Amino acid sequence: MAEMVTYLPISSPFIRFAGRYVDDAFGVAAGYNFFIFEAMLVPFEITACNVIIHYWSNVVPAGGIIAIVIVMYG
């Protein structure tokens, strides 16, 4: 991958290289796969923050932690 990016420096190379060197449909599938992965990462991190904070203390309610993390993402 490093050699390919050095040869052809573009943004989001693994998606564009999949479309350029394999097939356009494969590039679209890689793009959708990356979007779904990133979209699922946000709720996972919100849940992980909630679990970690509630492991140490139950002072802050779950809704407060969720709101704080969402605001930090915004």
Backbone as CSV, one residue per row, in Angstrom:
resi,resn,N_x,N_y,N_z,CA_x,CA_y,CA_z,C_x,C_y,C_z
1,MET,0.825,-1.177,0.000,0.000,0.000,0.000,0.876,1.251,0.000
2,ALA,1.963,1.232,0.732,2.828,2.408,0.788,3.419,2.718,-0.584
3,GLU,3.809,1.692,-1.322,4.355,1.931,-2.649,3.294,2.474,-3.591
4,MET,2.081,1.973,-3.466,1.000,2.436,-4.342,0.641,3.890,-4.047
5,VAL,0.638,4.277,-2.785,0.334,5.667,-2.421,1.471,6.581,-2.854
6,THR,2.695,6.097,-2.794,3.825,6.900,-3.266,3.741,7.098,-4.774
7,TYR,3.325,6.058,-5.481,3.189,6.150,-6.929,2.025,7.055,-7.328
8,LEU,0.896,6.936,-6.624,-0.314,7.680,-6.970,-0.932,8.250,-5.699
9,PRO,-0.475,9.412,-5.221,-1.008,9.971,-3.968,-2.411,10.553,-4.160
10,ILE,-3.409,9.892,-3.568,-4.796,10.349,-3.633,-5.414,10.222,-2.249
11,SER,-6.563,10.861,-2.058,-7.252,10.742,-0.768,-8.036,9.434,-0.727
12,SER,-8.226,8.921,0.477,-8.872,7.623,0.746,-8.391,6.546,-0.224
13,PRO,-7.104,6.210,-0.156,-6.519,5.361,-1.199,-7.040,3.934,-1.232
14,PHE,-7.359,3.335,-0.083,-7.739,1.929,-0.161,-9.075,1.749,-0.863
15,ILE,-9.975,2.731,-0.774,-11.250,2.649,-1.488,-11.029,2.924,-2.977
16,ARG,-10.286,3.947,-3.284,-10.060,4.296,-4.702,-9.179,3.265,-5.404
17,PHE,-8.214,2.711,-4.703,-7.383,1.674,-5.319,-8.198,0.416,-5.585
18,ALA,-9.145,0.111,-4.695,-10.008,-1.054,-4.924,-10.818,-0.866,-6.196
19,GLY,-11.312,0.351,-6.409,-12.062,0.611,-7.631,-11.181,0.705,-8.856
20,ARG,-9.995,1.210,-8.701,-9.111,1.421,-9.855,-8.427,0.132,-10.315
21,TYR,-7.928,-0.648,-9.371,-7.131,-1.813,-9.734,-7.897,-3.130,-9.710
22,VAL,-9.038,-3.183,-9.027,-9.801,-4.437,-9.008,-11.034,-4.283,-9.885
23,ASP,-12.018,-3.508,-9.411,-13.252,-3.309,-10.158,-13.998,-2.148,-9.523
24,ASP,-14.779,-1.436,-10.305,-15.540,-0.310,-9.758,-16.544,-0.775,-8.700
25,ALA,-17.158,-1.923,-8.920,-18.110,-2.443,-7.948,-17.423,-2.786,-6.627
26,PHE,-16.205,-3.284,-6.713,-15.453,-3.588,-5.496,-15.106,-2.312,-4.734
27,GLY,-14.803,-1.241,-5.461,-14.546,0.048,-4.823,-15.784,0.586,-4.124
28,VAL,-16.950,0.442,-4.747,-18.201,0.874,-4.114,-18.470,0.040,-2.865
29,ALA,-18.264,-1.259,-2.961,-18.476,-2.131,-1.806,-17.520,-1.786,-0.667
30,ALA,-16.270,-1.458,-1.011,-15.308,-1.069,0.020,-15.725,0.242,0.673
31,GLY,-16.258,1.170,-0.114,-16.732,2.440,0.441,-17.904,2.256,1.383
32,TYR,-18.880,1.446,0.981,-20.021,1.175,1.861,-19.584,0.437,3.120
33,ASN,-18.670,-0.512,2.957,-18.169,-1.248,4.114,-17.481,-0.318,5.102
34,PHE,-16.680,0.617,4.604,-15.999,1.570,5.471,-17.001,2.492,6.167
35,PHE,-18.024,2.943,5.440,-19.044,3.806,6.041,-19.794,3.082,7.156
36,ILE,-20.194,1.849,6.911,-20.928,1.083,7.926,-20.046,0.843,9.147
37,PHE,-18.769,0.530,8.919,-17.836,0.338,10.027,-17.732,1.601,10.877
38,GLU,-17.549,2.747,10.236,-17.425,4.006,10.973,-18.734,4.389,11.653
39,ALA,-19.873,4.102,11.021,-21.164,4.424,11.623,-21.434,3.571,12.864
40,MET,-20.988,2.327,12.870,-21.182,1.457,14.024,-20.172,1.737,15.128
41,LEU,-19.086,2.406,14.797,-18.064,2.705,15.790,-18.549,3.731,16.815
42,VAL,-19.381,4.668,16.389,-19.868,5.714,17.303,-20.713,5.118,18.437
43,PRO,-21.762,4.325,18.157,-22.514,3.746,19.285,-21.671,2.807,20.150
44,PHE,-20.724,2.100,19.530,-19.853,1.228,20.307,-19.029,2.029,21.306
45,GLU,-18.478,3.160,20.875,-17.666,3.968,21.785,-18.519,4.615,22.870
46,ILE,-19.738,4.997,22.547,-20.639,5.541,23.569,-20.916,4.483,24.630
47,THR,-21.191,3.262,24.203,-21.445,2.174,25.146,-20.197,1.853,25.961
48,ALA,-19.037,1.850,25.316,-17.796,1.556,26.029,-17.504,2.614,27.091
49,CYS,-17.708,3.896,26.763,-17.506,4.959,27.762,-18.455,4.787,28.937
50,ASN,-19.703,4.446,28.648,-20.688,4.249,29.702,-20.291,3.089,30.613
51,VAL,-19.855,1.981,30.030,-19.465,0.811,30.827,-18.236,1.123,31.679
52,ILE,-17.253,1.792,31.107,-16.025,2.098,31.851,-16.312,3.035,33.013
53,ILE,-17.096,4.074,32.772,-17.385,5.025,33.848,-18.251,4.382,34.926
54,HIS,-19.220,3.559,34.540,-20.054,2.909,35.555,-19.318,1.795,36.291
55,TYR,-18.228,1.300,35.751,-17.426,0.320,36.463,-16.799,0.951,37.704
56,TRP,-16.383,2.210,37.595,-15.700,2.873,38.698,-16.652,3.617,39.620
57,SER,-17.740,4.170,39.074,-18.638,4.977,39.902,-20.012,5.034,39.256
58,ASN,-21.043,5.046,40.095,-22.418,5.174,39.615,-22.991,6.559,39.885
59,VAL,-22.136,7.533,40.097,-22.585,8.878,40.431,-23.271,9.549,39.243
60,VAL,-22.678,9.420,38.068,-23.229,10.059,36.872,-24.227,9.103,36.224
61,PRO,-25.456,9.573,35.919,-26.423,8.688,35.267,-26.019,8.363,33.826
62,ALA,-26.537,7.264,33.330,-26.169,6.801,31.987,-26.548,7.827,30.921
63,GLY,-27.689,8.460,31.060,-28.111,9.463,30.091,-27.157,10.644,30.028
64,GLY,-26.600,11.013,31.154,-25.630,12.106,31.179,-24.355,11.751,30.446
65,ILE,-23.880,10.537,30.657,-22.667,10.091,29.963,-22.910,10.040,28.459
66,ILE,-24.054,9.510,28.056,-24.383,9.429,26.636,-24.457,10.821,26.028
67,ALA,-25.099,11.749,26.732,-25.203,13.130,26.221,-23.826,13.792,26.115
68,ILE,-22.979,13.583,27.089,-21.639,14.177,27.056,-20.834,13.638,25.886
69,VAL,-20.886,12.328,25.653,-20.119,11.736,24.559,-20.655,12.210,23.202
70,ILE,-21.977,12.305,23.067,-22.556,12.779,21.811,-22.155,14.238,21.561
71,VAL,-22.170,15.057,22.596,-21.749,16.448,22.438,-20.273,16.515,22.049
72,MET,-19.448,15.650,22.642,-18.031,15.640,22.287,-17.846,15.208,20.837
73,TYR,-18.646,14.288,20.349,-18.575,13.920,18.945,-19.002,15.070,18.049
74,GLY,-19.999,15.839,18.501,-20.474,16.992,17.696,-19.474,18.082,17.667
